[in-house]
Amino acid sequence: MDKETYIKNALETIKAKNLQVPFELAKGSVITNLDQYLNSLRSSYLQAKDPRIEQLFLDKIEHLLQL
């Protein structure tokens, strides 16, 4: 699966969870606008050139999928 397809499916799944905002993603990290956060994650993940940076965004996406 390519990055674009993965992120599209992942974000649709996250949005379908109807998470109530604000919520704490990690200690000290409060998400107040889920759509804005997801759009930022999507953009950053797709633009990442360094595999280490890409993995950081992937970890955040995977964490949201597990909520």
Secondary structure, DSSP 8 states (H G I E B T S, - for coil): --HHHHHHHHHHHHHHT---SSEEEETTEEES-HHHHHHHHHHHHHH--SHHHHHHHHHHHHHHHH-
